[in-house]
Amino acid sequence: MITGSAATNFIPSVSAPVNRIIPSSLVDGPGNRVAIFLQGCGFACKYCHNPETIHLCCHCGTCVGVCPTHALTAEEGTVRWDPALCCGCDQCIQACPHSSSPKTRYMTPNQVLEEIKKPLAFARGITTSGGECTLHSHFLAQLFAKVHELGKSAFIDTNGQVPLRDLPWLMEETDKAMLDIKSMDEKEHRMLTGSSMDLVLDNLDYLLEEDKLFEIRTVVIPGYLDNAHTVDAASRIIARVPSVRYKLIRFRNWGVRGELADQVSPSMDLMETLACIARSNGVEDIVII
């Protein structure tokens, strides 16, 4: 897992581990966008629905034997993936004991741009996510600069674990950010993610100060988190900037492992109640998904 010093030790690089690219997304920012998911995350969220993006592949080879189309091979201690043979069943991801994926590709900004060139022509811009995309800040800055040359926008979707105010090279090229607010209670946040919420709140303040915040996002889990407290506290902070959207996300157990694998989704009545709390605090743009 990329944690601790790795989350603040930014080493310039010309490539980054790309987990997958979605050519068209309507839920990752304004309009139609190309979504790019990078590998590696310093949080260990109990409700993560993309756990295969958390760790880098350690080439243990466990996945090779379960691939039904022989798209995975182990060569000299390295697991190699042949996309031409892959059927997309994801049995390799389910078998991985390390919350990783053998299908991650190290790509340069130019390689990513070449791959997304056609869908980007019909999109408003790109959004990078993860994992935690800001762990690869120099890669993002180079990619965003190239996207801007094409007249498109560049957004980041971040969990706030990396100090954005210390990344001027990235933030200068970032149009807007979407920030996860998982909890507004320190004890609950540590229980849920394994990390403190202090840096997340500092990033929230910074993004508001710099007019870089497009939306905040909160996943609602009934009976497990104090959802009302989080929505109330977070909405009071963002209400001072009317353009900021609050996206309330119904928990779904798709891809979730561990103790929340069988957790039920919240009712729409609960979601509407939480939306009313945010609205009463002055938030004008609220979306429930």
BAFI-3210 file (N, C-alpha, C; in Angstrom, 3 decimals, decimal comma, padded with zeros to 6 digits):
// residues 289
n [1|2|3|4|5|6|7|8|9|10|11|12|13|14|15|16|17|18|19|20|21|22|23|24|25|26|27|28|29|30|31|32|33|34|35|36|37|38|39|40|41|42|43|44|45|46|47|48|49|50|51|52|53|54|55|56|57|58|59|60|61|62|63|64|65|66|67|68|69|70|71|72|73|74|75|76|77|78|79|80|81|82|83|84|85|86|87|88|89|90|91|92|93|94|95|96|97|98|99|100|101|102|103|104|105|106|107|108|109|110|111|112|113|114|115|116|117|118|119|120|121|122|123|124|125|126|127|128|129|130|131|132|133|134|135|136|137|138|139|140|141|142|143|144|145|146|147|148|149|150|151|152|153|154|155|156|157|158|159|160|161|162|163|164|165|166|167|168|169|170|171|172|173|174|175|176|177|178|179|180|181|182|183|184|185|186|187|188|189|190|191|192|193|194|195|196|197|198|199|200|201|202|203|204|205|206|207|208|209|210|211|212|213|214|215|216|217|218|219|220|221|222|223|224|225|226|227|228|229|230|231|232|233|234|235|236|237|238|239|240|241|242|243|244|245|246|247|248|249|250|251|252|253|254|255|256|257|258|259|260|261|262|263|264|265|266|267|268|269|270|271|272|273|274|275|276|277|278|279|280|281|282|283|284|285|286|287|288|289]
n.u [000,842|000,449|001,504|001,890|005,086|005,292|003,094|003,673|006,026|006,977|008,001|009,286|008,024|007,577|005,646|002,747|000,871|-001,825|-005,004|-007,495|-009,352|-012,176|-014,063|-016,326|-018,147|-020,755|-020,893|-018,685|-018,029|-018,810|-020,883|-020,182|-017,430|-014,053|-012,903|-010,184|-008,534|-006,176|-003,598|-003,111|-003,419|-003,676|-005,559|-007,668|-010,411|-013,391|-015,646|-014,833|-015,351|-013,711|-011,484|-009,364|-007,759|-006,121|-003,502|-000,219|000,674|002,266|003,296|002,887|001,709|-000,620|-002,969|-002,592|-003,191|-005,977|-007,024|-009,200|-008,719|-006,053|-004,761|-002,984|000,362|003,290|006,426|009,737|009,444|007,599|004,290|002,452|000,107|-002,072|-003,994|-005,353|-006,157|-007,752|-010,873|-012,321|-013,479|-012,662|-011,832|-009,255|-008,876|-010,643|-009,371|-007,000|-004,942|-004,041|-005,390|-005,149|-004,399|-003,611|-003,789|-003,004|-001,435|001,620|001,826|002,709|002,016|001,644|001,003|-001,419|-002,940|-002,995|-004,518|-006,998|-007,807|-009,837|-012,416|-012,205|-012,601|-015,310|-016,031|-016,343|-014,136|-011,496|-011,462|-009,547|-009,081|-009,124|-008,295|-005,946|-005,461|-003,805|-001,414|000,256|001,298|003,016|002,841|000,097|000,053|001,499|-000,129|-002,560|-001,827|-001,472|-004,051|-005,391|-004,323|-005,828|-008,179|-009,830|-011,204|-009,761|-010,182|-009,818|-010,513|-010,529|-009,522|-008,511|-006,168|-003,652|-001,589|-002,806|-002,169|000,531|001,252|001,781|002,454|000,660|-001,895|-002,037|-002,602|-004,989|-008,429|-010,813|-011,776|-013,047|-014,033|-013,841|-015,785|-015,744|-016,375|-017,224|-016,340|-013,663|-012,905|-014,636|-013,855|-011,239|-011,800|-013,139|-011,407|-008,782|-007,172|-006,449|-008,747|-007,811|-006,113|-007,800|-009,760|-008,183|-007,529|-010,088|-010,605|-008,544|-009,213|-011,645|-010,781|-009,210|-011,014|-011,398|-013,017|-015,362|-017,299|-018,349|-018,355|-020,272|-020,590|-023,361|-024,164|-026,469|-027,109|-024,487|-022,691|-022,548|-024,419|-026,043|-024,727|-022,310|-023,218|-024,496|-022,362|-020,473|-021,949|-022,417|-019,927|-019,387|-021,447|-020,925|-019,980|-021,828|-021,768|-020,730|-021,284|-023,095|-022,826|-024,655|-024,202|-025,637|-024,852|-023,650|-023,146|-021,550|-018,672|-017,549|-015,638|-015,147|-016,386|-018,545|-019,688|-022,224|-023,856|-026,801|-028,349|-029,052|-032,349|-034,454|-035,903|-034,265|-032,110|-033,309|-033,937|-031,385|-030,553|-032,277|-031,231|-028,741|-029,691|-031,090|-029,000|-028,029|-026,937|-027,147|-026,995|-027,647|-027,182|-028,445|-027,374]
n.v [-001,192|002,265|004,469|006,774|008,160|007,829|009,053|011,702|012,092|013,212|012,185|013,182|011,831|010,182|008,442|006,540|004,204|002,895|001,889|001,520|002,820|004,679|005,423|007,062|008,855|009,888|010,551|011,549|014,276|017,424|017,100|014,926|012,816|011,622|009,102|008,359|005,955|005,640|003,629|002,690|003,638|005,374|005,133|002,810|002,054|000,779|000,412|000,370|000,101|-000,415|-002,169|-003,359|-001,368|-000,458|-001,445|-001,843|-004,243|-007,191|-009,253|-011,935|-014,077|-015,486|-014,989|-015,963|-018,681|-018,783|-017,589|-017,908|-017,661|-017,630|-015,199|-014,171|-014,469|-015,765|-014,538|-014,765|-013,918|-011,895|-010,885|-010,906|-009,298|-009,939|-008,058|-008,699|-011,290|-011,262|-011,762|-010,214|-011,115|-010,763|-012,600|-012,810|-010,549|-011,054|-013,229|-012,216|-011,833|-009,480|-007,098|-005,906|-005,515|-007,381|-006,197|-003,619|-000,914|000,687|003,902|006,656|010,236|010,941|008,464|007,875|010,016|009,434|007,110|008,002|009,819|009,720|009,342|011,626|013,727|014,023|014,635|016,681|016,906|015,475|013,285|012,363|009,596|006,987|004,243|006,715|009,440|011,710|010,929|010,648|013,103|014,605|013,273|013,697|016,507|016,890|015,465|016,886|019,386|018,808|018,038|020,448|021,874|020,910|022,120|021,146|020,316|019,523|017,485|016,438|013,618|013,116|011,673|013,255|012,707|013,585|016,454|019,067|021,772|021,747|021,034|022,777|022,611|020,756|021,763|024,145|023,279|022,043|022,160|021,815|020,165|017,153|016,160|013,662|013,403|011,540|011,172|013,336|013,061|012,433|009,989|008,179|008,503|007,503|004,862|004,062|004,542|004,183|006,331|009,764|012,586|015,121|016,175|015,951|017,858|020,148|020,183|020,594|023,226|024,556|024,072|025,430|028,029|028,535|028,451|026,003|023,874|021,605|019,709|018,040|014,724|012,264|009,077|007,266|005,238|003,350|002,994|002,438|004,532|007,902|009,519|011,823|013,706|014,057|015,076|017,416|018,897|019,080|020,341|022,850|023,999|024,141|025,694|028,368|028,827|029,007|027,663|025,130|021,716|019,211|015,881|013,160|009,857|006,759|003,950|001,025|-002,417|-003,403|-004,986|-004,653|-005,808|-007,831|-006,778|-005,169|-006,270|-007,388|-005,347|-003,342|-001,081|002,442|003,807|005,717|007,574|008,165|009,305|011,587|012,925|013,550|015,193|017,320|018,331|019,354|021,240|022,966|024,155|025,828|024,885|024,778|023,177|019,953|016,530|013,291|010,018]
n.w [000,000|-000,715|001,478|004,264|004,185|001,471|000,464|000,585|-000,601|-003,377|-006,395|-009,404|-012,393|-015,544|-016,101|-015,060|-013,080|-014,668|-014,003|-015,305|-018,122|-018,730|-021,442|-021,645|-019,355|-017,209|-014,598|-013,382|-012,943|-014,651|-017,503|-020,342|-019,817|-020,034|-018,035|-015,983|-014,229|-011,744|-010,207|-006,771|-003,389|-000,286|001,677|003,454|002,948|004,317|002,819|000,199|-003,241|-005,269|-004,634|-005,894|-006,801|-004,829|-004,020|-005,480|-007,958|-006,839|-008,194|-007,486|-008,717|-008,233|-009,621|-012,181|-012,635|-012,559|-014,756|-017,431|-020,140|-020,582|-020,571|-018,833|-017,862|-016,235|-016,230|-015,650|-012,960|-013,228|-013,697|-016,594|-018,725|-021,395|-023,278|-025,604|-025,348|-023,153|-021,542|-019,912|-017,527|-014,933|-013,024|-012,166|-010,588|-008,516|-007,407|-006,458|-003,658|-002,630|-003,011|-005,610|-009,146|-012,030|-014,416|-014,618|-016,265|-016,931|-018,061|-020,168|-020,220|-022,946|-024,094|-022,826|-023,765|-026,498|-026,468|-025,542|-027,382|-029,419|-027,991|-026,388|-028,068|-028,193|-025,670|-022,671|-021,142|-019,085|-016,229|-013,513|-011,401|-008,929|-006,783|-005,555|-007,290|-007,042|-005,950|-008,014|-009,017|-010,741|-013,170|-013,661|-013,931|-016,292|-018,089|-017,878|-018,869|-021,562|-022,238|-021,893|-023,999|-026,030|-025,636|-023,669|-020,388|-017,142|-014,428|-010,991|-008,974|-005,686|-002,525|-000,622|000,788|000,200|000,521|-001,091|-001,323|-001,336|-003,837|-006,199|-008,928|-009,914|-009,178|-010,555|-013,086|-012,783|-013,251|-011,701|-008,620|-007,174|-004,064|-001,627|001,238|003,774|006,431|009,170|011,662|013,748|015,032|013,804|011,133|011,177|011,867|009,574|007,388|008,222|008,609|009,635|009,594|009,356|007,282|005,118|005,714|005,663|002,960|001,956|002,839|001,454|-001,276|-001,444|-000,897|-003,137|-005,160|-006,459|-006,078|-007,180|-006,359|-003,320|-001,942|-000,324|000,982|001,957|004,638|006,147|009,637|010,245|009,960|011,243|009,531|009,380|010,993|009,561|007,059|007,926|009,137|007,019|004,994|006,083|005,841|003,047|002,152|001,950|-000,542|-003,173|-005,641|-005,300|-005,451|-003,622|-003,474|-002,654|-001,994|-002,380|-000,503|-002,031|-002,354|-004,347|-005,390|-002,893|-000,155|002,825|006,073|005,302|003,110|002,942|003,620|003,649|001,287|001,700|002,287|000,034|001,397|003,615|002,240|001,144|003,490|004,451|002,379|002,790|005,164|004,280|002,485|004,151|005,403|003,540|001,150|-002,311|-004,570|-004,813|-005,206|-005,534|-005,793]
ca.u [000,000|001,177|001,081|002,898|006,013|005,069|002,020|004,164|007,327|006,598|009,154|008,878|008,079|006,908|004,639|001,955|000,123|-003,218|-005,828|-008,410|-009,844|-013,569|-014,120|-017,460|-018,752|-021,622|-020,942|-017,360|-017,867|-019,822|-020,940|-019,551|-016,014|-013,211|-012,460|-008,921|-008,313|-004,788|-003,417|-002,443|-004,206|-003,200|-006,663|-008,138|-011,831|-014,109|-016,678|-014,245|-015,888|-012,624|-010,334|-008,253|-006,944|-005,418|-002,088|000,479|000,855|003,536|003,693|002,918|001,303|-001,856|-004,008|-002,286|-003,844|-007,438|-007,438|-009,741|-008,292|-004,583|-004,303|-001,953|001,500|004,359|007,696|010,877|008,981|006,705|003,011|002,177|-001,282|-002,288|-005,383|-005,984|-006,722|-008,579|-012,322|-012,928|-014,256|-012,140|-011,533|-007,921|-009,033|-011,289|-008,420|-005,828|-004,975|-003,359|-006,186|-004,468|-004,841|-002,504|-004,081|-002,518|-000,412|002,367|001,661|003,134|000,919|001,421|000,328|-002,803|-003,599|-003,221|-005,604|-008,287|-007,969|-011,137|-013,538|-012,035|-013,131|-016,741|-016,194|-016,026|-012,799|-011,133|-011,413|-008,667|-009,549|-008,252|-007,071|-005,784|-004,704|-002,839|-000,115|001,026|001,025|003,779|002,194|-001,161|000,321|001,878|-001,301|-003,541|-001,342|-001,739|-005,504|-005,752|-003,945|-006,918|-009,357|-010,663|-010,951|-009,128|-010,638|-009,332|-011,404|-009,541|-010,001|-007,949|-005,080|-002,411|-001,720|-002,880|-001,528|001,957|001,416|001,414|002,588|-000,565|-003,094|-002,067|-003,155|-006,266|-009,554|-011,657|-011,592|-014,159|-013,406|-014,620|-015,925|-016,235|-016,947|-016,787|-015,980|-012,301|-012,878|-015,337|-013,031|-010,140|-012,383|-013,577|-010,339|-007,469|-006,389|-007,064|-009,489|-007,251|-005,629|-008,976|-010,372|-007,282|-007,717|-011,388|-010,412|-007,688|-009,954|-012,611|-010,028|-008,680|-012,131|-011,083|-013,880|-016,581|-018,274|-017,926|-019,112|-020,386|-021,282|-024,281|-024,324|-027,415|-026,841|-023,056|-022,053|-023,412|-024,576|-026,641|-023,684|-021,374|-023,872|-024,729|-021,095|-019,851|-022,758|-022,218|-018,660|-019,418|-022,575|-020,454|-019,692|-023,061|-021,562|-020,231|-022,312|-022,980|-023,338|-024,918|-024,104|-026,186|-023,942|-023,983|-022,101|-020,844|-017,224|-017,104|-015,197|-015,056|-017,552|-019,662|-020,080|-023,656|-024,560|-027,898|-028,319|-029,998|-033,618|-034,539|-036,398|-033,099|-031,337|-034,028|-033,788|-030,042|-030,543|-032,967|-030,282|-027,792|-030,429|-031,408|-027,749|-027,712|-026,387|-028,145|-026,867|-027,559|-027,479|-028,507|-027,193]
ca.v [000,000|003,523|005,168|007,535|009,019|007,715|009,952|013,068|012,096|013,274|012,011|013,401|010,658|010,391|007,409|006,223|002,954|003,130|000,708|001,396|004,059|004,620|006,448|007,971|008,808|011,017|010,683|011,960|015,688|018,002|016,650|013,662|012,922|010,432|008,845|007,625|005,468|005,305|002,611|003,066|004,466|005,329|004,813|001,419|002,260|-000,472|000,259|000,570|-000,780|-000,664|-002,571|-003,774|-000,196|000,008|-001,813|-002,178|-005,683|-007,693|-010,335|-013,222|-015,102|-016,175|-014,753|-016,596|-019,982|-018,710|-016,924|-018,936|-017,459|-017,602|-013,839|-013,854|-015,380|-015,380|-014,623|-014,278|-013,239|-010,791|-011,255|-010,114|-009,349|-009,764|-007,591|-009,320|-012,573|-011,052|-011,777|-009,255|-011,782|-010,266|-013,654|-012,523|-009,559|-011,730|-014,169|-011,514|-011,702|-008,249|-005,935|-005,309|-005,984|-007,643|-005,524|-002,245|-000,586|001,929|004,675|008,053|011,128|010,845|007,203|008,032|010,938|008,728|006,143|008,654|010,891|009,665|009,712|012,969|014,672|014,171|014,837|018,015|016,871|014,235|013,237|011,303|009,048|005,905|004,691|008,134|009,900|012,761|010,339|010,701|014,502|015,099|012,661|014,401|017,861|016,789|015,045|017,968|020,431|018,350|018,084|021,857|022,278|020,472|022,881|020,359|020,554|018,437|017,418|015,339|013,030|012,812|011,408|014,287|012,208|014,233|017,903|019,704|023,084|021,523|020,549|023,878|022,193|020,060|022,575|025,141|022,646|021,420|023,088|021,644|018,917|016,536|015,707|012,761|013,663|010,236|011,378|014,556|012,676|011,897|008,577|007,440|008,555|006,555|003,522|003,776|004,656|003,910|007,566|010,951|013,448|016,474|016,603|016,089|019,150|021,185|020,230|021,220|024,674|025,031|024,054|026,523|029,288|028,705|028,272|024,810|022,770|021,410|019,051|017,078|013,481|011,478|007,796|007,099|003,844|003,387|002,183|002,170|005,825|009,002|010,235|013,139|014,600|014,379|015,955|018,707|019,615|019,362|021,294|024,183|024,524|024,457|026,572|029,729|028,914|028,440|026,851|023,800|020,676|018,148|014,629|012,130|008,587|005,601|002,802|-000,203|-003,373|-003,908|-005,045|-004,452|-007,007|-007,684|-006,724|-004,447|-006,932|-007,681|-004,167|-002,913|000,297|003,316|004,086|007,051|008,471|008,628|010,190|012,854|013,575|014,118|016,304|018,435|018,913|020,166|022,364|023,913|024,851|026,783|024,273|024,927|022,123|018,657|015,420|011,966|008,932]
ca.w [000,000|-000,729|002,683|005,010|003,462|000,032|000,095|000,575|-001,254|-004,775|-007,262|-010,790|-013,252|-016,816|-016,279|-013,879|-013,235|-015,054|-013,747|-016,440|-018,716|-019,168|-022,496|-021,518|-018,026|-016,885|-013,133|-012,909|-013,240|-015,528|-018,887|-020,715|-019,526|-020,045|-016,658|-015,949|-012,871|-011,469|-009,173|-005,537|-002,473|001,088|002,563|003,433|003,226|004,492|001,793|-001,127|-004,270|-006,223|-003,807|-006,760|-007,118|-003,632|-003,984|-006,712|-008,139|-006,324|-009,106|-006,777|-009,675|-007,840|-010,627|-013,474|-012,778|-012,633|-015,999|-018,327|-021,533|-020,585|-020,860|-017,851|-017,803|-015,309|-016,937|-014,880|-011,759|-013,554|-014,291|-017,794|-019,171|-022,832|-023,430|-026,764|-024,924|-021,967|-021,774|-018,996|-016,475|-013,655|-012,059|-011,638|-009,527|-007,386|-006,806|-005,926|-002,190|-002,245|-003,437|-006,739|-010,456|-012,945|-015,687|-014,562|-017,269|-016,755|-019,283|-020,166|-020,621|-024,391|-024,381|-022,394|-024,687|-027,749|-026,267|-025,311|-028,367|-030,095|-027,111|-025,845|-029,051|-027,957|-024,230|-022,186|-020,569|-018,410|-014,778|-013,032|-010,137|-008,504|-006,134|-005,290|-008,457|-006,743|-005,633|-009,259|-009,339|-011,895|-014,329|-013,901|-014,411|-017,702|-018,849|-017,887|-019,775|-022,930|-022,408|-022,045|-025,353|-026,902|-025,284|-022,772|-018,970|-016,393|-013,043|-010,151|-007,960|-004,649|-001,159|000,250|001,617|-000,208|000,732|-002,404|-001,309|-001,551|-005,213|-007,108|-010,315|-010,289|-009,013|-011,623|-014,280|-012,430|-013,336|-010,527|-007,882|-006,458|-002,830|-000,775|002,673|004,217|007,763|009,828|013,025|013,665|015,407|012,751|009,930|011,371|011,807|008,209|006,394|008,789|008,626|010,211|008,687|009,409|005,976|004,258|006,017|005,165|001,513|001,716|002,988|000,364|-002,543|-001,392|-000,989|-004,499|-006,095|-007,247|-005,654|-007,958|-005,507|-002,316|-002,051|000,899|000,867|003,077|005,079|007,267|010,815|010,406|010,112|011,659|008,272|009,592|011,505|008,479|006,087|008,562|009,314|005,727|004,237|006,655|005,339|001,608|001,827|001,676|-001,977|-003,736|-006,843|-004,949|-005,388|-002,624|-004,032|-001,655|-002,710|-001,674|-000,430|-002,738|-001,972|-005,530|-005,276|-001,512|000,544|004,271|006,943|004,706|001,858|002,973|004,125|002,787|000,816|002,407|001,610|-000,546|002,447|004,354|001,377|001,053|004,788|004,483|001,427|003,449|006,115|003,516|001,901|005,232|005,743|002,486|-000,068|-003,364|-005,575|-004,132|-006,107|-004,912|-006,763]
c.u [000,878|000,680|002,209|003,756|005,801|004,001|002,483|005,545|007,100|007,843|008,715|009,026|007,306|005,874|003,915|001,205|-001,363|-004,006|-006,804|-008,815|-011,273|-013,772|-015,271|-018,116|-019,571|-021,708|-019,616|-017,062|-018,903|-019,740|-020,347|-018,045|-015,327|-012,666|-011,242|-008,620|-006,859|-004,696|-002,713|-003,289|-003,672|-004,293|-006,986|-009,619|-012,587|-015,190|-016,135|-014,827|-014,905|-011,381|-009,133|-007,381|-006,059|-003,912|-001,512|000,693|002,241|004,019|003,830|002,489|000,028|-002,915|-003,814|-003,095|-005,345|-007,929|-007,919|-009,270|-006,779|-004,036|-003,201|-000,870|002,507|005,686|008,788|010,434|008,055|005,425|002,727|000,747|-001,362|-003,738|-006,108|-006,652|-007,715|-010,064|-013,056|-013,735|-013,862|-011,947|-010,163|-008,002|-009,657|-010,311|-007,251|-005,935|-004,431|-004,109|-005,477|-005,059|-003,629|-002,661|-003,674|-001,387|000,307|002,356|002,204|001,934|000,616|000,682|-001,145|-003,563|-003,903|-004,404|-006,965|-008,636|-009,353|-012,290|-013,430|-012,597|-014,609|-017,058|-015,860|-014,630|-012,508|-011,257|-010,509|-009,096|-008,619|-008,999|-007,100|-004,861|-003,630|-001,507|000,820|000,938|001,779|003,222|000,915|-000,923|000,681|000,685|-002,307|-003,117|-001,640|-003,237|-005,974|-005,395|-005,019|-008,227|-010,323|-010,289|-010,384|-009,524|-009,906|-010,447|-010,484|-010,188|-009,370|-006,783|-003,742|-002,577|-001,665|-002,196|-000,007|002,261|001,074|001,498|001,339|-001,767|-003,183|-002,701|-004,527|-007,382|-010,414|-011,357|-012,917|-013,551|-014,350|-014,610|-016,565|-016,887|-016,424|-016,523|-014,632|-012,257|-013,523|-014,511|-011,867|-010,638|-012,669|-012,429|-008,968|-006,609|-007,178|-007,794|-008,869|-006,825|-006,779|-009,616|-009,494|-007,404|-009,056|-011,270|-009,613|-008,460|-011,014|-011,918|-009,609|-009,760|-011,865|-012,035|-015,145|-017,665|-017,585|-018,856|-019,117|-021,166|-022,099|-024,468|-025,239|-027,005|-025,377|-022,280|-023,066|-023,580|-025,100|-025,594|-022,735|-021,991|-024,091|-023,433|-020,467|-020,634|-022,618|-020,939|-018,781|-020,511|-022,121|-020,052|-020,853|-022,855|-021,131|-021,397|-022,026|-023,631|-023,451|-025,053|-024,661|-025,157|-024,519|-022,838|-021,391|-019,333|-016,683|-016,744|-015,194|-016,395|-018,752|-020,164|-021,581|-024,482|-025,641|-027,712|-029,313|-031,273|-033,579|-035,092|-035,233|-032,283|-031,994|-033,924|-032,419|-029,921|-031,218|-032,061|-029,310|-028,469|-030,746|-030,181|-027,278|-027,086|-027,467|-028,140|-026,619|-027,998|-027,463|-028,328|-027,150]
c.v [001,244|004,345|006,021|008,403|008,950|008,683|011,404|013,188|012,042|013,252|012,205|012,127|010,940|009,315|007,180|004,929|003,231|001,840|000,473|002,787|003,826|005,745|007,429|007,789|010,072|011,265|011,156|013,405|016,159|017,467|015,275|013,778|011,577|010,260|007,934|007,247|005,029|004,364|003,189|003,984|004,287|005,105|003,326|001,423|000,935|-000,677|000,432|-000,427|-000,985|-001,132|-003,013|-002,600|000,243|-000,232|-001,984|-003,685|-006,106|-008,913|-011,681|-014,376|-015,841|-016,096|-015,566|-017,874|-019,927|-018,083|-017,964|-018,821|-017,365|-016,227|-013,395|-014,918|-014,852|-015,623|-013,965|-013,424|-012,065|-011,318|-010,317|-010,372|-009,073|-009,342|-008,228|-010,644|-012,427|-011,027|-010,849|-009,863|-011,329|-011,352|-013,436|-011,544|-010,189|-012,646|-013,479|-011,351|-010,362|-006,984|-005,173|-005,852|-006,241|-006,904|-004,054|-002,045|000,703|002,673|006,081|008,931|011,048|009,563|007,268|008,916|010,258|007,771|006,815|009,689|010,893|009,994|011,125|014,025|014,966|014,400|016,274|018,072|015,516|014,404|012,089|010,903|007,920|004,817|006,170|008,723|010,913|012,232|010,409|012,117|015,020|014,520|013,417|015,791|017,849|016,408|016,184|019,083|020,070|018,376|019,522|022,378|021,906|021,188|022,151|020,636|019,314|018,536|016,298|014,908|012,500|012,509|012,371|013,844|012,866|015,752|018,680|021,061|022,961|021,045|021,651|023,491|021,449|020,988|023,690|024,580|022,011|022,451|023,020|020,293|018,457|015,822|014,816|013,262|012,414|010,301|012,699|014,313|011,959|010,406|007,718|007,384|007,574|005,114|003,118|003,682|004,227|005,148|008,711|011,758|014,845|016,980|016,775|017,458|020,307|021,310|020,859|022,734|025,239|025,108|025,151|027,871|029,579|028,595|027,103|023,649|022,727|020,763|018,286|015,875|012,762|010,208|007,577|005,616|003,830|002,464|001,904|003,461|006,850|009,932|011,653|014,138|015,021|015,345|017,341|019,510|020,002|020,421|022,712|024,828|024,967|025,446|027,990|029,918|028,235|027,513|025,418|022,830|019,711|016,896|013,605|010,795|007,458|004,471|001,642|-001,173|-003,995|-003,858|-004,913|-005,795|-006,759|-007,495|-006,008|-005,086|-007,191|-006,506|-003,722|-001,452|001,149|003,532|005,483|008,045|009,027|009,604|011,559|013,627|014,245|015,304|017,534|019,124|019,837|021,405|023,419|024,698|025,781|026,208|024,266|023,774|020,789|017,569|014,126|010,923|007,597]
c.w [000,000|000,447|003,208|004,124|001,966|-000,432|000,051|-000,065|-002,764|-005,662|-008,703|-011,614|-014,516|-017,071|-014,959|-014,130|-013,488|-014,865|-014,886|-016,923|-019,185|-020,182|-022,369|-020,152|-017,800|-015,387|-012,546|-013,261|-014,238|-016,965|-019,101|-020,538|-019,710|-018,633|-016,668|-014,500|-012,708|-010,260|-007,948|-004,675|-001,053|002,110|002,453|003,781|003,275|003,443|000,371|-002,127|-005,419|-005,459|-004,638|-007,167|-005,951|-003,714|-005,387|-006,777|-007,638|-007,107|-008,403|-007,667|-009,337|-008,930|-011,903|-013,676|-012,927|-013,926|-017,008|-019,767|-021,673|-020,990|-019,906|-017,871|-016,794|-016,005|-016,105|-013,693|-011,996|-014,193|-015,453|-018,264|-020,663|-023,048|-024,601|-026,402|-023,777|-022,326|-020,804|-017,876|-015,077|-012,604|-011,424|-010,467|-008,297|-006,659|-006,120|-004,414|-001,702|-002,665|-004,558|-008,038|-011,330|-014,269|-015,677|-015,575|-016,893|-018,090|-019,098|-020,503|-022,115|-024,760|-023,973|-023,377|-026,011|-027,620|-026,134|-026,375|-029,000|-029,158|-026,562|-026,784|-028,812|-026,473|-023,852|-021,594|-019,959|-016,903|-014,377|-011,629|-009,729|-007,762|-005,757|-006,345|-008,103|-006,222|-006,842|-009,834|-010,558|-013,194|-014,675|-014,470|-015,892|-018,571|-018,970|-018,842|-021,227|-023,227|-022,616|-023,431|-026,368|-026,577|-024,376|-021,317|-018,290|-014,925|-012,316|-009,200|-006,872|-003,309|-000,155|001,101|001,317|-000,058|-000,580|-002,431|-001,490|-002,968|-006,219|-008,580|-010,814|-010,242|-010,049|-012,900|-014,033|-012,480|-012,085|-009,881|-007,295|-005,259|-002,034|000,673|003,260|005,591|008,301|011,309|012,967|013,973|014,321|011,468|010,027|011,296|010,360|007,218|006,894|008,917|009,249|009,145|008,581|008,037|004,990|004,473|005,552|003,650|001,148|001,802|001,825|-000,957|-002,583|-001,552|-002,427|-005,577|-007,046|-006,948|-006,495|-007,107|-004,396|-002,402|-000,705|000,609|002,137|003,383|006,292|008,411|011,085|010,639|010,607|010,454|008,474|010,085|010,384|007,484|006,672|008,639|007,981|004,950|004,784|006,115|003,882|001,249|001,497|000,219|-002,716|-004,926|-006,536|-004,794|-004,242|-003,221|-002,909|-002,365|-001,854|-001,681|-001,233|-002,501|-003,164|-005,305|-003,869|-000,879|002,051|004,942|006,338|003,406|001,793|003,507|003,133|002,382|001,600|001,596|001,003|000,464|003,264|003,512|001,261|002,365|004,904|003,528|002,026|004,465|005,390|002,953|002,960|005,677|004,635|001,233|-001,144|-004,361|-004,870|-005,096|-005,308|-005,999|-006,014]
res [m|i|t|g|s|a|a|t|n|f|i|p|s|v|s|a|p|v|n|r|i|i|p|s|s|l|v|d|g|p|g|n|r|v|a|i|f|l|q|g|c|g|f|a|c|k|y|c|h|n|p|e|t|i|h|l|c|c|h|c|g|t|c|v|g|v|c|p|t|h|a|l|t|a|e|e|g|t|v|r|w|d|p|a|l|c|c|g|c|d|q|c|i|q|a|c|p|h|s|s|s|p|k|t|r|y|m|t|p|n|q|v|l|e|e|i|k|k|p|l|a|f|a|r|g|i|t|t|s|g|g|e|c|t|l|h|s|h|f|l|a|q|l|f|a|k|v|h|e|l|g|k|s|a|f|i|d|t|n|g|q|v|p|l|r|d|l|p|w|l|m|e|e|t|d|k|a|m|l|d|i|k|s|m|d|e|k|e|h|r|m|l|t|g|s|s|m|d|l|v|l|d|n|l|d|y|l|l|e|e|d|k|l|f|e|i|r|t|v|v|i|p|g|y|l|d|n|a|h|t|v|d|a|a|s|r|i|i|a|r|v|p|s|v|r|y|k|l|i|r|f|r|n|w|g|v|r|g|e|l|a|d|q|v|s|p|s|m|d|l|m|e|t|l|a|c|i|a|r|s|n|g|v|e|d|i|v|i|i]
***
